[in-house]
Amino acid sequence: MASEFVFAFLDCEFGGLDPELHDLTEVGIIVTDYRLVEQGEKQWRVKARPDRITPEAAQIFGYDEKLWAEAPGVRQVLTEIGELLPEGKTVVPAGQNVRMDVIFLERAFKRCEIPYPFDYHVIDLATLFYSWTLVNGEPASALSLRQAATTAGLLEGGSVAHRALEDARLTLECFRHYIGRLAPRDLPAVVPAPQKSENAGD
């Protein structure tokens, strides 16, 4: 029986980090089945208000006012996201620090009065990467996409494109890499048993 779950590996770019003050500027989504077999992908620029894009954010994602002036509005983008997702499936958002993406998307769907199409669960690369470092005995110096991809040998020069679809794809490749390398080990070799307090039982 096929799984009822599919995953939307997604990445969003924003005009800043506050959903009350900054606009959604770009969305990239790769839809996979539960085995991470790809079913479709798409990227959107989202028309954003220039006064809701900070100079720092504009530099990170390569904001060009002329390009973004031609982008579709947020309502059209959200409608097309719904059309990309398969019907009759539970669509779980997946990504790197995906909770931030979900916050912006949830608010956008709510403002536009369009039903939110994603499940309330999320799957985050940072958790998988941390698990791999623990099992492998290599403490993580950071939990970023850059660190996970560099450690996996998937990133040359240590740079991340900061385009939505490219980041979503790099995240998906990291998932494939680390899932394929998680090997069973005795639990005490991974997570030491808690030490008994000298005052235990007092």
Secondary structure, 3 states (H helix, E strand, C coil): CCCCEEEEEEEEEECCCCCCCCCEEEEEEEEEECCCCEEEEEEEECCCCHHHCCHHHHHHHCCCHHHHHCCCCHHHHHHHHHHHCCCCCEEEEEECCHHHHHHHHHHHHHHCCCCCCCCCCCEEHHHHHHHHHHHHCCCCCCCCHHHHHHHCCCCCCCCCCCCHHHHHHHHHHHHHHHHCCCCCCCHHHHCCCCCCCCCCCC
